[in-house]
């Protein structure tokens, strides 16, 4: 059984083409800007049979075209890696492209087996600076970077996703450090720079929780231009998403 938080049909932001996005429950990170705080508790969501997800995807397959498919997001989908493996295998048997959106912070034999089945990994690197990553997520970025190296070493295509938060992840020195770290990765197909947004604030209010970045402003056009200039120095596949 998979614990599912929600679904999004015809998603266009979580991988190539049109996609069925399955948001899974549970995440070990505590990102200050998390837009889905309701997906963090491991005991939430709805217990769902693998066949239900597979049948839903098959029913939408005509809309996927040549590039679309299913993306597992969250939460953190690798938190349910063992139970997710048969779902992914079932989708692959149906000829459906499968992506996973992950922070790369969990590693065990089940995660390794899962990633071997995935067509494309969307790797969320929250911060390259260890101290700032810890302040932002309450977790180390060591395993995330190891996961990226595993993807590179095992010929697994991935996209790098980076949320640009003013005063937290938009420092020039950090963007340059990120560029230096990843610029020679051959399996890195795309770098997505994601502007900071506050769309999840109402969820914190509903849950009676404090949104700790309530005083953080969204990116100005100048901040976005400056960041993209930096990313473009290191990558020819960087886009502002």
Phi, psi and omega in degrees: 000141178249136177270110185256133176275310184191176180230153170227119178270148177060039177289144182237003185247357187238062181115176184287146175069194175277136188221148165274117181259123179252112180270117182265162185265142174102131178204135178278343179279156178231060184297134183298329183259014184310125181273350181231062182298338179287349177268355186289312182299134183286341185263011178269194177075188182241126176294124190229134177290142177307322182298329180296315180293316181298315181296322178298316180295318180298322180294334180262357185306323180300337181273346185289329183067207183277339187249339187281186181162216183243137174239130174263123182231201182185212016049195178233105186298331180291348175294340177242033188305314184300316181282339182279335183305309180296331177295312181297318179298321178295321177294318180296324178296334178270006178073029183257129177293137183233128174245159174226133178258111189222150173275356176068013187271356180246135177218128175197174182303325180293320178297317179298316178296319180299311183295332177294335181273340187284142178281321184213134178255129172260103187262115180273107175262109187285321180197139178276333179284120186302316183292317180291326176297317180297318178294326183282323190241348187067016179222158177284154175262006184300312182290326177302315180290327175293322178296318177301318180293323177297317178300316179297312184292334184255014175065034182259114181300142176211155171254141175262131180241134186221117179274126185266096182259120180305130178076004181229313182227018181249016179290136181303317183298326181284320178296320177294321178296321177296316179299315180297323182291320190254356191296338181257006180289119183283335182272356178281109185266338187199142174242115181258117175265118186254117178298146177292137176224167183240029185293341182266002185302319183298333178293321178296319179297316179298323181275358181071028180248156178274131172271110192285349178252027184298338179265001180275124181280155174289165185295139171278159176304325180293320179295319179293319179297317180297316180296316182293327175300319178293311181300322182290343174292333186251335186227139174263008181238019181276135177225154174266114187262000000 
